[in-house]
């Protein structure tokens, strides 16, 4: 007997001159959330009606106009929830609720009963069209499967007419396991179902073509959709919908390709909840389109709120690396990434001019602020982080803008802290390490008193631009009275210490200052870089004080104290 392989490639559809690879998605599909049915039934602890109502209201706030709310014939909780939505007028105008049923009369009757009083709705019936289901599960050939679907549809029509709901309730038919079905039989089946339903507006008849189990690569799903759209005779009266599962991790890609191939409607769930590996994640798919300039009609501008509600209702945490929603997806630990993000955000306007696009930032394909995420959370510090990310946090969280020459040493300090801790360090820990290393550093030099002297008004030869200072300095337990002149208080202080007192030989090489905050009580922070004579090494110190001149003087003393300490090592 010839051996049978355990797995084999699925047979491809014979699609000549396929068009979909050259198509571009330029508009949004219709969206249908199946969180409350397909997503809910796959939860370890399905939601009760109270939780389902909170979730329903979340979906409304996000902009969904079609929401599959339950399987009323299979669950009393679902039936009661649907009745409550209708009787309490919880469904806004323009929103269609959808309910699922199998093709059995008592189930259909129960389903229609749940919809009494509904203004706008969809009754969704499914019959598996694959030979695997037909022969193994149903024990029927293809004609038997078609008969089941057609008779089920006729029962739906009869029940809706009897309940006075025909014209208010649209119809959706799903040939379950579509991607594992013979494509020509699936077309024949759906055409027969359409004929049994009768003539109707396009919006009131939906053929949903599900990848119930993802057995094919995404491009083969697209081939099947294009083939279906070419051969199915009622496209003018039918909305073509897709419902992809994620068994091979390709649901988003498969759905995007299906839209290119002619699909007009997408069923999915927030964060992909559903059986096994779940449904297509509507958040990811919609935000992919948004990042390409397409208005999806869905609002994920407060993604942290969405995550919080879904986690609470489902009992399942959103993975920290989940696209768009995870805590780490806009976070950079790598030093080179941090530096690039920092520069990109600082030069957004320049990038916009170059690329003709308002948002073009390295490593961030979408603006985190569009999802309610804050810039200061983009960069986190661990032992792999670089100077760019560390400085970004000092700048954006604390308003500390150190000069570029300080950046390498600041990066080294942060890395050493992270290595010592064995974990990432927070912003407060970073600021504390920065202050401990650089700000108002004590050492052998102490400033006891600083006086800025007035210019000699009687001396006509005196240079108005010259500043004169008097210092009382303690060095190695001795007190020195020093004076110095320069083109500013920093320069005068340097001359007093280096030239007048000859206490320490160094060269002032870098100076900058900035006010911390905007109120009247804000302190100033000054940064001074000096180069030691003995080894030509550049060393920085930082001073902080309510008086900007005093902050600068403290920065000089911080620098020479650090230089003296380094010389002793």
ABEGO torsion letter per residue (X at the ends): XBBBBABBBBBBBBBBGBAAAABBBABBBBBBBAAAAAAAAABABBBBAAAAAAAAAAAAAAGBABBBAEBAAABAAAAAAAAAAAAAGABBBGBBBBBBBBBBAAAAAAAAAAABGBABBBBBBBBBABAAAAAAAAGBBAAAAAAAAAAAAAAAAAAAAAAGABGABBBBBBBBGAAABBAAAAAAAAAAAAAAAEBBBAAABBBBBBBABBABBAAAAAAAAAAAAAABAAAAABBBBBBBBAAAGAAAAAAAAAAAAGBABBBBBBGGBEBEAEBBBAAAAAAAAAAAGBBAGBBAABAAAAAAAAAAAAGBBBBAABBGABAAAABBABAAAAAAAAAAAAAAAAAAAAAGBABBBBGBABBAAAAGBBAAAABBBBAABBAAAAAAAAAAAAGBBBBAAAAAAAAAAAAAAAAAAGBBBBAAAAAAAAAAAABGBBBABBBABBBBBBBBAABAABBAABBBBBBBBBBGGBBBBBBBBBABAAAAAAAAAAAAAGABBBBBABBBBBBBEABAABBBBBBBBBBBAAAGBBBBBBBBBABAAAAAAAAAAAAAAAAAAAAAX
